[in-house]
């Protein structure tokens, strides 16, 4: 049914009193065989065996090689009850008082057996995984999936990819298990079909079909309007609301993610059908037909975001909201759920709807030669997709359904012929399911993928997984020269967190467990980061780590953000053919230097503070165009125009050797571009291109300020260019003091020379509105602080090229 259905007379009851036991494979094939000596420990549901065992202080064995049993009691109740299981991992059997209710072959499929009024003892057996019978020989063997026969089992790869997603794997009822019952005489809703669309002229259309026992007619309610519900030819109650001028749903970077409550009244009972949004998604392939871009409500959108991984590798659950809120606050607008993961939860899509984040959902298929020609396998995946699309029918955030991750690339790179790259499941079955349930959502067969007949992993056509800057150690300029059209994965680094979260940094084994790596590679992603540390900052990472470990950590925290900010700025500039950049990954699954832009405790990493400058809805880009000088680009994704002042200053030491400014008016959903000379009024070698003598400046700083902004306020947007490269300029002296005002606390900071990577380290728990920022000499900056209302800020401000200075507010 459509997500978040609430109805008068309907009650959902979670089961309590769960326990779990782990047995050797085949030791008990039904509940009667369970040994009296089995070690049962308390378990939380939703949850997994690994989480329960760790909570009880037990060792976690290889759960894929064991039988895992869960049990609880089902109380007596009225007839007609249903046991709704949203997902059990993975090969599951359900037993009630020793009688088998049903079996499930996919952890992604919801099941709903009927329950007798008498209740009884429920057992769930999660069988050990084994190679499926009749599985054909793989045409290629990718390095990331072990054992290879996992491709024939419908389970997630998270917890089963060494070096990528650490174990243990999820085993057990990882999603809700609830009893559903309806009050006698109340209309009983068997299914709800909800479709919200937006016409080109801004008219919203809401179509609802309800299959109801005990109701012959009713009313559909939304946005203060109503329409009659009448029985259709198939027996369903159907109705349509036409809503001219309805407030549309936008990604938050481009407008308001407006949501509207939907309800129905049937047989005197009110049915709450949750909230929906009205939006229109189109795909733009570019003038040459070789690109990919999303157009939302008629407006092209540059998609920037991160690839979602479960916040908790043991439960595949947890609260997604803190991570998604951090993504929104950093100017990201797109979250991709990779084929290495799961069909994501209602909570995930509810948060994306609310926060205005476009969601890209891969089918859980990744990197392997899946048996797409097997009818049984194909039917399972089709059923999973239908169940997923059914429950997220109301979600406007769902923008793209993708057939999987790196399946075609894996085939091509392992020498398989083109006929093996895309199978019928991804080219025929899944598009047909999407057309049935969500025709308003775009479809792509794989990520990456390209035009017909071309290698799927080319980056200059279609969808790319771009790691030229990153794992392949290409120079920053490669982000432009590679001609990326849409990077659905990109820019993987071992990103250091701001705080170490109790894990000893750098080369301690506990730290290294959180550093990602390719299983077959003799390097990890800290080696990648160290390469750019040497290339961009001109230091010897190994020597620096030995001799000045704190400085090594500070520079390492900054360098991956530098590389990401530069790449995204190249892709987002108006002249670029690129329409999207989704970083691998959004968040970490454990403490340490993982791929995530956000650490496992939902705290933004320094790299995200850098990336937000290039991703903001109102952004300023400052780029070196070689002998054409420097270029400034003002990008305004917002639905209202911006009027302000664009300022450009070049600094040598503590002195501004060149300044210029211009008043600008940037239209809504628009952009402006200027050469540097347009602000200076004459030639000035700001990028040290012509080299007529020593460099003219150390740093070039561009700011965009609202017309009424105070000079010390945080600018609306800013960017910086270092014409002599990333080696740090001469040490700066920083000043800082905290002051209280009507809106709370602020921190006023200043520097006598250009300061890089200025960061606030507050001991009382305050966080600045921006962090890891550039600071021009003689330009004090006031930063709003957010933190505990009754506390007083106290800490220090430091920079990459300046010693720290302490501050303390006066209560």
PyMOL commands that set and color helices and strands:
alter all, ss='L'
color gray80, all
select helices_A, chain A and resi 31-33+49-55+63-65+148-152+321-329+346-355+375-391+407-413+418-420+424-437+478-481+509-512+525-537+541-547+549-572+606-615+626-628+676-680
alter helices_A, ss='H'
color red, helices_A
select strands_A, chain A and resi 6-7+10-14+19-24+41-42+66-74+82-85+92-96+99-104+111-114+120-126+177-182+188-198+204-213+218-222+225-231+237-243+260-266+269-276+281-284+293-296+299-301+303-308+334-337+358-362+398-402+442-444+464-466+487-490+580-583+618-624+630-636+642-652+655-666+670-675+699-706+717-721+734-741+744-751+755-762+767-768+773-775+781-786+794-799+802-808
alter strands_A, ss='S'
color yellow, strands_A
deselect
rebuild
show_as cartoon
